[in-house]
Amino acid sequence: MTHVSAVRRSPLATAVATALGLLALTAFAGTAFATMPTDSAPPMGTTGTMGSNTRIVQLKKIVVQAGAETTSDQAPTQASLVATEPQSIIGDRYIENVAAYTANYSDIVKIAPSVADVDPNGPGLMESQGLSIRGFQNGEYNVTFDGIPWGDSNDFTQHSTSYFMPQDIAQVTLDRGPGSARTLGNATFGGTLSVDSKNPDPVMSINPFFSVASFNTQVEGLRFDTGTLKQYGGTTAYFSAKNLSSDGYLTHAGLHRQNFFAKVVQPLGTGTTLTFATNLTRLRQNDSTRSTGAMAARSMPCRPAPPSIAT
């Protein structure tokens, strides 16, 4: 009589065998799917599909860089680290973004400490009425343009509306000391107010500009840069023309001003340049800071005529 002995498997062995079988089946199915021909391959850069018409596209890396700005960069006035006397430097950022399009150099520099100025007709719409630096009045301090002192022919004062417009000013530096032995000027004891003009651009360009404001004020102008002229040894130049008209804040104090400015920079060698600059201003304005003849007549006391002596 034959006996067949049955081997009973433990539950753990059964589970392991089942898992191995499923793993083998999955590998076989994946190999068969990979060898199947496809009508259309997904585009490069995709990670898969969602549905029949939607694809997930992997975007390229984008790097954004920006320069960090500190509080000192945003300050209206800067200070020099090598100056031997207290200075305030007002750069082109303040002049272009804060100062009025009609401003004079006196309107720009009054943001600096120890400077006071009054423009009752609006910024740049009349002569500065008492620009003072540390208490020194107009004529008691030095004013230069690109290092060259300038002023009236009769004294050391300046007429702020008769000269440069903000579109040609790159920087204004206020030196509150008398300067050194090389400081040029007529009244350096009260300090020096230095106005620096803009430099020509190395690329040829034409930049028109236009601005409107209150009291029927408008400014229109054009700047032309020649760029670097290599055939003339690297000469650069720019020309600008501006027209300003305004009724002004004060009654009967209108202003019409035309300004033409040109600057040519010619390199003469390594570290040496020759600069030529010229400025022309045509100004018409009703000066309302003084009394008229009729106002003076009304304010004068009435005096009797002297008696006549018969001979």
Secondary structure, 3 states (H helix, E strand, C coil): CCCCCCCCCCHHHHHHHHHHHHHHHHHHHHHHHHCCCCCCCCCCCEEEEECCCEEEECCCCCCCCCCCCCHHHHCCCECCCCCCCCEEEECHHHHHHCCCCCCCHHHHHCCCCCEECCCCCCCCCCCCCCCEECCECCCCCEEEECCEECCCCCCCCCCHHHCCCHHHEEEEEEECCCCCCCCCCCCHHHCEEEEEECCCCCCCEEEEEEEEECCCEEEEEEEEECCCEHHHCCEEEEEEEEEEEECCCCCCCCEEEEEEEEEEEEEEECCEEEEEEEEEEEEEECCCCCCCHHHHHHHCCCCCCCCCCCC
